[in-house]
């Protein structure tokens, strides 16, 4: 049986960190859990110690790519979930993951659907999520989800895969995982690269992640300084001619408004 590790990326003193840990500790099939941070604090140490979780500190300036790569590196497992401190995981996430890993030994990526949480409230209507479900359709079909063109096809109209829902097969992908200069679209760029590798992307369409957005998270920050739009436009430019990019971005910019409410 492959070993799985949840590697929590903690930044600052998030009031949602303990809820994330509680969801990981409550898994029906327990996993090892580690916490990695480039912003050590007494708060992080206290929360981790109260739950019996080891803390690993990365020296150097904080940035998403290096923080995620450090968490991936420190996780001593065949399968690694880079857990975001603000999100929560369904109690059957690990159980379902391991069933898929056993059924598909060539699975390089496992991902799930998600439920959007704004602050402490569930978002009942999310048009963006519906579009992503449609784009992920080939990843739900075992006869197709190992084909590079179809894996990449699920990404050409945007990143249909919710990053914190992902588990990566470290035993198949090795290190490093991330190779991107982006700060927001680095997961999209990484998935586009991994789609060309041998192995399958397996998507579980049951929502096994509660994806939280709030004023302090990275999504909001990247929108405020326009990094998100700039990087997404560059990514679309790798798949489409400029007129098509302009057309697609027109609708994406409207979708951003749902995250700003």
DOPA-151033 format. One record per residue (C-alpha): residue number from 0; residue in three letters; x, y, z. Coordinates in Angstrom, 1 decimal, m for minus. Each point is the difference from the previous one (the first is absolute). Example, Ala and Ser with C-alpha at 12.3 -4.5 7.8 and 13.67 -1.06 7.14 Angstrom:
REM residues 2
<pt num="0" residuo="ALA" c1="12.3" c2="m4.5" c3="7.8"/>
<pt num="1" residuo="SER" c1="1.4" c2="3.4" c3="m0.7"/>
***
This chain:
REM residues 261
<pt num="0" residuo="UNK" c1="0.0" c2="0.0" c3="0.0"/>
<pt num="1" residuo="UNK" c1="1.3" c2="3.4" c3="m0.9"/>
<pt num="2" residuo="UNK" c1="0.7" c2="2.5" c3="2.8"/>
<pt num="3" residuo="UNK" c1="m1.8" c2="3.3" c3="0.0"/>
<pt num="4" residuo="UNK" c1="0.9" c2="3.2" c3="1.7"/>
<pt num="5" residuo="UNK" c1="m2.0" c2="3.3" c3="0.4"/>
<pt num="6" residuo="UNK" c1="2.5" c2="2.8" c3="m0.1"/>
<pt num="7" residuo="UNK" c1="m1.6" c2="3.2" c3="1.4"/>
<pt num="8" residuo="UNK" c1="1.3" c2="3.3" c3="m1.3"/>
<pt num="9" residuo="UNK" c1="m0.4" c2="2.6" c3="2.7"/>
<pt num="10" residuo="UNK" c1="0.5" c2="3.7" c3="m0.5"/>
<pt num="11" residuo="UNK" c1="m0.5" c2="2.7" c3="2.6"/>
<pt num="12" residuo="UNK" c1="m2.4" c2="m0.7" c3="2.9"/>
<pt num="13" residuo="UNK" c1="m3.1" c2="m1.2" c3="m1.8"/>
<pt num="14" residuo="UNK" c1="m3.2" c2="m0.3" c3="2.1"/>
<pt num="15" residuo="UNK" c1="m1.0" c2="m3.0" c3="m2.3"/>
<pt num="16" residuo="UNK" c1="3.1" c2="m2.1" c3="0.6"/>
<pt num="17" residuo="UNK" c1="m1.4" c2="m2.1" c3="2.8"/>
<pt num="18" residuo="UNK" c1="m3.2" c2="m0.7" c3="m2.0"/>
<pt num="19" residuo="UNK" c1="2.3" c2="m1.4" c3="m2.8"/>
<pt num="20" residuo="UNK" c1="1.9" c2="m2.1" c3="2.5"/>
<pt num="21" residuo="UNK" c1="m3.2" c2="m1.3" c3="1.6"/>
<pt num="22" residuo="UNK" c1="m1.2" c2="m1.1" c3="m3.5"/>
<pt num="23" residuo="UNK" c1="3.2" c2="m1.9" c3="m0.6"/>
<pt num="24" residuo="UNK" c1="0.1" c2="m1.6" c3="3.4"/>
<pt num="25" residuo="UNK" c1="m3.7" c2="m1.1" c3="m0.5"/>
<pt num="26" residuo="UNK" c1="0.8" c2="m2.1" c3="m3.1"/>
<pt num="27" residuo="UNK" c1="m1.6" c2="m3.5" c3="m0.1"/>
<pt num="28" residuo="UNK" c1="3.3" c2="m1.3" c3="m1.1"/>
<pt num="29" residuo="UNK" c1="2.7" c2="1.8" c3="2.0"/>
<pt num="30" residuo="UNK" c1="3.1" c2="1.5" c3="m1.7"/>
<pt num="31" residuo="UNK" c1="3.3" c2="1.5" c3="1.2"/>
<pt num="32" residuo="UNK" c1="m0.3" c2="3.8" c3="0.2"/>
<pt num="33" residuo="UNK" c1="2.8" c2="2.6" c3="0.0"/>
<pt num="34" residuo="UNK" c1="m0.1" c2="3.8" c3="0.1"/>
<pt num="35" residuo="UNK" c1="2.4" c2="2.1" c3="m2.0"/>
<pt num="36" residuo="UNK" c1="0.4" c2="3.7" c3="0.2"/>
<pt num="37" residuo="UNK" c1="2.3" c2="2.9" c3="m1.0"/>
<pt num="38" residuo="UNK" c1="m1.6" c2="2.3" c3="2.6"/>
<pt num="39" residuo="UNK" c1="0.6" c2="m1.8" c3="3.3"/>
<pt num="40" residuo="UNK" c1="m1.9" c2="1.4" c3="3.0"/>
<pt num="41" residuo="UNK" c1="m1.0" c2="m1.0" c3="3.5"/>
<pt num="42" residuo="UNK" c1="m3.6" c2="m0.4" c3="m1.3"/>
<pt num="43" residuo="UNK" c1="0.9" c2="m2.5" c3="m2.6"/>
<pt num="44" residuo="UNK" c1="2.2" c2="m1.9" c3="2.5"/>
<pt num="45" residuo="UNK" c1="m2.8" c2="0.0" c3="2.6"/>
<pt num="46" residuo="UNK" c1="m2.6" c2="m1.3" c3="m2.4"/>
<pt num="47" residuo="UNK" c1="2.3" c2="m2.7" c3="m1.5"/>
<pt num="48" residuo="UNK" c1="1.1" c2="m1.1" c3="3.5"/>
<pt num="49" residuo="UNK" c1="m3.5" c2="m0.3" c3="1.2"/>
<pt num="50" residuo="UNK" c1="m0.8" c2="m2.4" c3="m2.8"/>
<pt num="51" residuo="UNK" c1="3.3" c2="m1.9" c3="0.1"/>
<pt num="52" residuo="UNK" c1="1.1" c2="1.1" c3="m3.4"/>
<pt num="53" residuo="UNK" c1="3.7" c2="0.6" c3="m0.9"/>
<pt num="54" residuo="UNK" c1="1.0" c2="3.4" c3="m1.3"/>
<pt num="55" residuo="UNK" c1="2.6" c2="0.6" c3="m2.7"/>
<pt num="56" residuo="UNK" c1="1.3" c2="3.5" c3="m0.6"/>
<pt num="57" residuo="UNK" c1="1.3" c2="1.2" c3="m3.4"/>
<pt num="58" residuo="UNK" c1="2.6" c2="2.8" c3="0.2"/>
<pt num="59" residuo="UNK" c1="m0.3" c2="2.8" c3="m2.6"/>
<pt num="60" residuo="UNK" c1="m2.7" c2="2.4" c3="m1.2"/>
<pt num="61" residuo="UNK" c1="m3.5" c2="m1.3" c3="m0.3"/>
<pt num="62" residuo="UNK" c1="m1.4" c2="m0.8" c3="m3.4"/>
<pt num="63" residuo="UNK" c1="m2.6" c2="m2.5" c3="m1.1"/>
<pt num="64" residuo="UNK" c1="2.2" c2="m2.1" c3="m2.3"/>
<pt num="65" residuo="UNK" c1="2.8" c2="m0.5" c3="2.5"/>
<pt num="66" residuo="UNK" c1="m2.3" c2="m0.6" c3="2.9"/>
<pt num="67" residuo="UNK" c1="m2.0" c2="m2.7" c3="m1.9"/>
<pt num="68" residuo="UNK" c1="3.2" c2="m1.6" c3="m1.3"/>
<pt num="69" residuo="UNK" c1="1.4" c2="m0.1" c3="3.5"/>
<pt num="70" residuo="UNK" c1="m3.1" c2="m1.7" c3="1.3"/>
<pt num="71" residuo="UNK" c1="0.1" c2="m2.5" c3="m2.8"/>
<pt num="72" residuo="UNK" c1="3.7" c2="m0.7" c3="0.6"/>
<pt num="73" residuo="UNK" c1="m0.5" c2="m0.5" c3="3.8"/>
<pt num="74" residuo="UNK" c1="m2.9" c2="m2.4" c3="m0.4"/>
<pt num="75" residuo="UNK" c1="1.4" c2="m3.5" c3="0.3"/>
<pt num="76" residuo="UNK" c1="m2.6" c2="m1.8" c3="m2.0"/>
<pt num="77" residuo="UNK" c1="m0.8" c2="m1.6" c3="m3.3"/>
<pt num="78" residuo="UNK" c1="m3.1" c2="2.2" c3="m0.2"/>
<pt num="79" residuo="UNK" c1="0.0" c2="3.6" c3="1.1"/>
<pt num="80" residuo="UNK" c1="m2.9" c2="2.4" c3="0.5"/>
<pt num="81" residuo="UNK" c1="1.2" c2="3.7" c3="0.4"/>
<pt num="82" residuo="UNK" c1="m2.8" c2="1.1" c3="2.3"/>
<pt num="83" residuo="UNK" c1="m0.8" c2="3.7" c3="0.2"/>
<pt num="84" residuo="UNK" c1="m0.4" c2="1.4" c3="3.5"/>
<pt num="85" residuo="UNK" c1="m3.4" c2="1.7" c3="m0.7"/>
<pt num="86" residuo="UNK" c1="m1.7" c2="m3.1" c3="m1.5"/>
<pt num="87" residuo="UNK" c1="m1.7" c2="m3.1" c3="1.4"/>
<pt num="88" residuo="UNK" c1="m0.1" c2="m3.5" c3="m1.3"/>
<pt num="89" residuo="UNK" c1="m2.9" c2="m2.5" c3="0.1"/>
<pt num="90" residuo="UNK" c1="0.6" c2="m2.8" c3="2.4"/>
<pt num="91" residuo="UNK" c1="0.1" c2="m2.5" c3="m2.8"/>
<pt num="92" residuo="UNK" c1="2.6" c2="1.8" c3="m2.1"/>
<pt num="93" residuo="UNK" c1="2.8" c2="m2.3" c3="0.9"/>
<pt num="94" residuo="UNK" c1="m2.1" c2="m3.1" c3="m0.1"/>
<pt num="95" residuo="UNK" c1="m1.2" c2="0.7" c3="m3.6"/>
<pt num="96" residuo="UNK" c1="3.5" c2="1.1" c3="m1.1"/>
<pt num="97" residuo="UNK" c1="1.5" c2="m3.3" c3="1.1"/>
<pt num="98" residuo="UNK" c1="m2.7" c2="m2.0" c3="m1.8"/>
<pt num="99" residuo="UNK" c1="0.9" c2="1.8" c3="m3.2"/>
<pt num="100" residuo="UNK" c1="3.7" c2="m0.4" c3="0.5"/>
<pt num="101" residuo="UNK" c1="m0.4" c2="m3.7" c3="0.4"/>
<pt num="102" residuo="UNK" c1="m2.3" c2="m0.3" c3="m3.0"/>
<pt num="103" residuo="UNK" c1="2.3" c2="2.2" c3="m2.2"/>
<pt num="104" residuo="UNK" c1="3.7" c2="m0.6" c3="0.7"/>
<pt num="105" residuo="UNK" c1="0.9" c2="2.5" c3="m2.7"/>
<pt num="106" residuo="UNK" c1="m2.0" c2="2.8" c3="1.6"/>
<pt num="107" residuo="UNK" c1="2.3" c2="3.1" c3="0.1"/>
<pt num="108" residuo="UNK" c1="m2.7" c2="2.4" c3="1.2"/>
<pt num="109" residuo="UNK" c1="m3.2" c2="m0.4" c3="2.0"/>
<pt num="110" residuo="UNK" c1="m2.4" c2="2.9" c3="0.2"/>
<pt num="111" residuo="UNK" c1="m3.6" c2="0.6" c3="1.2"/>
<pt num="112" residuo="UNK" c1="m2.9" c2="2.4" c3="m0.3"/>
<pt num="113" residuo="UNK" c1="m0.4" c2="2.6" c3="2.7"/>
<pt num="114" residuo="UNK" c1="m2.5" c2="2.1" c3="1.9"/>
<pt num="115" residuo="UNK" c1="0.7" c2="3.7" c3="0.1"/>
<pt num="116" residuo="UNK" c1="0.0" c2="1.6" c3="3.4"/>
<pt num="117" residuo="UNK" c1="0.0" c2="3.8" c3="0.4"/>
<pt num="118" residuo="UNK" c1="1.3" c2="0.8" c3="3.5"/>
<pt num="119" residuo="UNK" c1="m2.2" c2="m2.4" c3="2.0"/>
<pt num="120" residuo="UNK" c1="m2.9" c2="m0.4" c3="m2.4"/>
<pt num="121" residuo="UNK" c1="m0.5" c2="m2.5" c3="m2.8"/>
<pt num="122" residuo="UNK" c1="m0.6" c2="1.4" c3="m3.4"/>
<pt num="123" residuo="UNK" c1="m3.0" c2="m1.7" c3="m1.5"/>
<pt num="124" residuo="UNK" c1="0.3" c2="1.4" c3="m3.6"/>
<pt num="125" residuo="UNK" c1="3.3" c2="m0.1" c3="m1.7"/>
<pt num="126" residuo="UNK" c1="0.0" c2="0.2" c3="m3.8"/>
<pt num="127" residuo="UNK" c1="3.7" c2="m0.3" c3="m0.2"/>
<pt num="128" residuo="UNK" c1="m0.1" c2="m3.4" c3="1.7"/>
<pt num="129" residuo="UNK" c1="m2.5" c2="m1.3" c3="m2.5"/>
<pt num="130" residuo="UNK" c1="2.2" c2="0.9" c3="m2.9"/>
<pt num="131" residuo="UNK" c1="3.0" c2="m1.7" c3="1.6"/>
<pt num="132" residuo="UNK" c1="m2.1" c2="m3.2" c3="0.5"/>
<pt num="133" residuo="UNK" c1="m0.7" c2="m0.1" c3="m3.7"/>
<pt num="134" residuo="UNK" c1="3.7" c2="0.6" c3="m0.9"/>
<pt num="135" residuo="UNK" c1="1.0" c2="m2.8" c3="2.3"/>
<pt num="136" residuo="UNK" c1="m2.3" c2="m2.6" c3="m1.7"/>
<pt num="137" residuo="UNK" c1="2.9" c2="m1.9" c3="m1.8"/>
<pt num="138" residuo="UNK" c1="1.8" c2="m0.4" c3="3.4"/>
<pt num="139" residuo="UNK" c1="m3.0" c2="m2.0" c3="1.3"/>
<pt num="140" residuo="UNK" c1="0.3" c2="m2.6" c3="m2.8"/>
<pt num="141" residuo="UNK" c1="2.7" c2="m2.7" c3="0.6"/>
<pt num="142" residuo="UNK" c1="0.2" c2="m0.7" c3="m3.7"/>
<pt num="143" residuo="UNK" c1="1.0" c2="3.6" c3="m0.6"/>
<pt num="144" residuo="UNK" c1="1.7" c2="1.5" c3="3.0"/>
<pt num="145" residuo="UNK" c1="3.5" c2="m1.3" c3="m0.8"/>
<pt num="146" residuo="UNK" c1="0.0" c2="1.6" c3="m3.5"/>
<pt num="147" residuo="UNK" c1="2.3" c2="3.1" c3="0.1"/>
<pt num="148" residuo="UNK" c1="m2.1" c2="2.0" c3="m2.6"/>
<pt num="149" residuo="UNK" c1="m3.2" c2="m0.5" c3="2.0"/>
<pt num="150" residuo="UNK" c1="1.7" c2="0.8" c3="3.4"/>
<pt num="151" residuo="UNK" c1="1.3" c2="3.2" c3="m1.5"/>
<pt num="152" residuo="UNK" c1="m3.4" c2="0.6" c3="m1.7"/>
<pt num="153" residuo="UNK" c1="m1.6" c2="0.3" c3="3.4"/>
<pt num="154" residuo="UNK" c1="2.2" c2="3.0" c3="0.6"/>
<pt num="155" residuo="UNK" c1="m0.2" c2="2.0" c3="m3.2"/>
<pt num="156" residuo="UNK" c1="m3.1" c2="2.1" c3="1.1"/>
<pt num="157" residuo="UNK" c1="1.5" c2="0.6" c3="3.5"/>
<pt num="158" residuo="UNK" c1="1.2" c2="m2.0" c3="2.9"/>
<pt num="159" residuo="UNK" c1="m2.9" c2="m2.4" c3="0.6"/>
<pt num="160" residuo="UNK" c1="1.9" c2="m1.7" c3="2.8"/>
<pt num="161" residuo="UNK" c1="m0.3" c2="1.5" c3="3.5"/>
<pt num="162" residuo="UNK" c1="3.6" c2="0.1" c3="1.3"/>
<pt num="163" residuo="UNK" c1="m0.5" c2="m0.8" c3="3.7"/>
<pt num="164" residuo="UNK" c1="m2.1" c2="m3.1" c3="m1.0"/>
<pt num="165" residuo="UNK" c1="3.1" c2="m1.5" c3="m1.7"/>
<pt num="166" residuo="UNK" c1="2.1" c2="m2.9" c3="1.1"/>
<pt num="167" residuo="UNK" c1="3.2" c2="m0.6" c3="m1.9"/>
<pt num="168" residuo="UNK" c1="1.8" c2="m3.3" c3="m0.4"/>
<pt num="169" residuo="UNK" c1="3.4" c2="0.9" c3="1.2"/>
<pt num="170" residuo="UNK" c1="1.2" c2="m3.6" c3="m0.8"/>
<pt num="171" residuo="UNK" c1="m0.9" c2="0.5" c3="m3.6"/>
<pt num="172" residuo="UNK" c1="0.7" c2="3.8" c3="m0.5"/>
<pt num="173" residuo="UNK" c1="3.1" c2="0.3" c3="2.1"/>
<pt num="174" residuo="UNK" c1="1.4" c2="3.5" c3="0.9"/>
<pt num="175" residuo="UNK" c1="m0.2" c2="2.9" c3="m0.6"/>
<pt num="176" residuo="UNK" c1="m3.8" c2="0.2" c3="m0.6"/>
<pt num="177" residuo="UNK" c1="m0.3" c2="3.7" c3="m0.8"/>
<pt num="178" residuo="UNK" c1="1.8" c2="1.8" c3="m2.8"/>
<pt num="179" residuo="UNK" c1="m1.7" c2="3.3" c3="m0.4"/>
<pt num="180" residuo="UNK" c1="0.7" c2="3.7" c3="0.3"/>
<pt num="181" residuo="UNK" c1="m3.7" c2="0.7" c3="0.7"/>
<pt num="182" residuo="UNK" c1="m1.4" c2="0.9" c3="3.3"/>
<pt num="183" residuo="UNK" c1="m3.7" c2="m0.7" c3="m0.7"/>
<pt num="184" residuo="UNK" c1="m0.1" c2="m2.2" c3="m3.1"/>
<pt num="185" residuo="UNK" c1="2.9" c2="m2.2" c3="1.1"/>
<pt num="186" residuo="UNK" c1="m2.3" c2="m3.0" c3="0.7"/>
<pt num="187" residuo="UNK" c1="m1.6" c2="0.4" c3="m3.5"/>
<pt num="188" residuo="UNK" c1="3.4" c2="0.1" c3="m1.6"/>
<pt num="189" residuo="UNK" c1="1.2" c2="m3.0" c3="2.0"/>
<pt num="190" residuo="UNK" c1="m3.0" c2="m2.1" c3="m0.9"/>
<pt num="191" residuo="UNK" c1="0.4" c2="0.9" c3="m3.7"/>
<pt num="192" residuo="UNK" c1="3.5" c2="m1.3" c3="0.2"/>
<pt num="193" residuo="UNK" c1="m0.9" c2="m3.1" c3="2.0"/>
<pt num="194" residuo="UNK" c1="m2.8" c2="m0.8" c3="m2.5"/>
<pt num="195" residuo="UNK" c1="2.7" c2="m0.9" c3="m2.6"/>
<pt num="196" residuo="UNK" c1="1.5" c2="m2.6" c3="2.3"/>
<pt num="197" residuo="UNK" c1="m0.9" c2="m3.6" c3="m0.1"/>
<pt num="198" residuo="UNK" c1="m2.7" c2="m1.0" c3="2.6"/>
<pt num="199" residuo="UNK" c1="m3.5" c2="1.0" c3="0.7"/>
<pt num="200" residuo="UNK" c1="m1.9" c2="2.9" c3="1.5"/>
<pt num="201" residuo="UNK" c1="m2.8" c2="m1.4" c3="2.1"/>
<pt num="202" residuo="UNK" c1="m2.9" c2="2.2" c3="1.0"/>
<pt num="203" residuo="UNK" c1="m2.5" c2="m0.8" c3="2.7"/>
<pt num="204" residuo="UNK" c1="m3.0" c2="2.1" c3="m0.6"/>
<pt num="205" residuo="UNK" c1="m1.4" c2="m0.2" c3="3.5"/>
<pt num="206" residuo="UNK" c1="0.9" c2="3.3" c3="1.7"/>
<pt num="207" residuo="UNK" c1="2.7" c2="m1.1" c3="2.6"/>
<pt num="208" residuo="UNK" c1="1.4" c2="3.4" c3="0.6"/>
<pt num="209" residuo="UNK" c1="m1.4" c2="3.2" c3="1.6"/>
<pt num="210" residuo="UNK" c1="1.8" c2="2.7" c3="m1.8"/>
<pt num="211" residuo="UNK" c1="0.0" c2="3.2" c3="2.0"/>
<pt num="212" residuo="UNK" c1="0.4" c2="3.6" c3="m1.4"/>
<pt num="213" residuo="UNK" c1="0.4" c2="3.0" c3="2.3"/>
<pt num="214" residuo="UNK" c1="1.7" c2="3.4" c3="0.0"/>
<pt num="215" residuo="UNK" c1="3.3" c2="m1.4" c3="1.2"/>
<pt num="216" residuo="UNK" c1="0.6" c2="m2.9" c3="m2.4"/>
<pt num="217" residuo="UNK" c1="2.2" c2="m0.1" c3="m3.1"/>
<pt num="218" residuo="UNK" c1="m2.8" c2="0.0" c3="m2.5"/>
<pt num="219" residuo="UNK" c1="m1.3" c2="3.4" c3="1.2"/>
<pt num="220" residuo="UNK" c1="3.5" c2="1.4" c3="0.2"/>
<pt num="221" residuo="UNK" c1="0.8" c2="m1.0" c3="m3.6"/>
<pt num="222" residuo="UNK" c1="m3.2" c2="1.5" c3="m1.2"/>
<pt num="223" residuo="UNK" c1="0.6" c2="3.4" c3="1.7"/>
<pt num="224" residuo="UNK" c1="3.4" c2="0.5" c3="m1.5"/>
<pt num="225" residuo="UNK" c1="m1.2" c2="m1.4" c3="m3.4"/>
<pt num="226" residuo="UNK" c1="2.5" c2="m3.0" c3="0.0"/>
<pt num="227" residuo="UNK" c1="m2.8" c2="m2.4" c3="m0.5"/>
<pt num="228" residuo="UNK" c1="m1.2" c2="1.6" c3="m3.2"/>
<pt num="229" residuo="UNK" c1="3.5" c2="0.5" c3="m1.4"/>
<pt num="230" residuo="UNK" c1="1.1" c2="m3.5" c3="0.6"/>
<pt num="231" residuo="UNK" c1="m3.2" c2="m1.6" c3="m1.2"/>
<pt num="232" residuo="UNK" c1="0.2" c2="2.0" c3="m3.2"/>
<pt num="233" residuo="UNK" c1="3.5" c2="m1.3" c3="m0.5"/>
<pt num="234" residuo="UNK" c1="m1.1" c2="m3.5" c3="0.5"/>
<pt num="235" residuo="UNK" c1="m2.9" c2="0.3" c3="m2.4"/>
<pt num="236" residuo="UNK" c1="2.5" c2="1.3" c3="m2.5"/>
<pt num="237" residuo="UNK" c1="1.8" c2="m3.3" c3="0.0"/>
<pt num="238" residuo="UNK" c1="m3.2" c2="m1.8" c3="m1.2"/>
<pt num="239" residuo="UNK" c1="m1.8" c2="2.6" c3="m2.1"/>
<pt num="240" residuo="UNK" c1="0.6" c2="2.9" c3="m2.5"/>
<pt num="241" residuo="UNK" c1="m0.3" c2="3.5" c3="1.4"/>
<pt num="242" residuo="UNK" c1="m3.6" c2="0.7" c3="m1.2"/>
<pt num="243" residuo="UNK" c1="m1.1" c2="m3.2" c3="1.7"/>
<pt num="244" residuo="UNK" c1="1.9" c2="1.0" c3="3.2"/>
<pt num="245" residuo="UNK" c1="m1.8" c2="3.4" c3="0.1"/>
<pt num="246" residuo="UNK" c1="m3.3" c2="m1.7" c3="m0.5"/>
<pt num="247" residuo="UNK" c1="0.6" c2="m2.5" c3="2.8"/>
<pt num="248" residuo="UNK" c1="1.4" c2="2.6" c3="2.4"/>
<pt num="249" residuo="UNK" c1="m3.1" c2="2.1" c3="m0.4"/>
<pt num="250" residuo="UNK" c1="m2.1" c2="m2.7" c3="1.6"/>
<pt num="251" residuo="UNK" c1="2.7" c2="m0.8" c3="2.6"/>
<pt num="252" residuo="UNK" c1="0.1" c2="3.6" c3="1.2"/>
<pt num="253" residuo="UNK" c1="m3.7" c2="m0.2" c3="0.6"/>
<pt num="254" residuo="UNK" c1="0.4" c2="m3.2" c3="1.9"/>
<pt num="255" residuo="UNK" c1="2.5" c2="1.8" c3="2.3"/>
<pt num="256" residuo="UNK" c1="m2.8" c2="2.0" c3="1.4"/>
<pt num="257" residuo="UNK" c1="m1.4" c2="m3.1" c3="1.8"/>
<pt num="258" residuo="UNK" c1="3.2" c2="m0.1" c3="2.0"/>
<pt num="259" residuo="UNK" c1="m0.1" c2="3.7" c3="0.8"/>
<pt num="260" residuo="UNK" c1="m3.5" c2="0.0" c3="1.6"/>
***
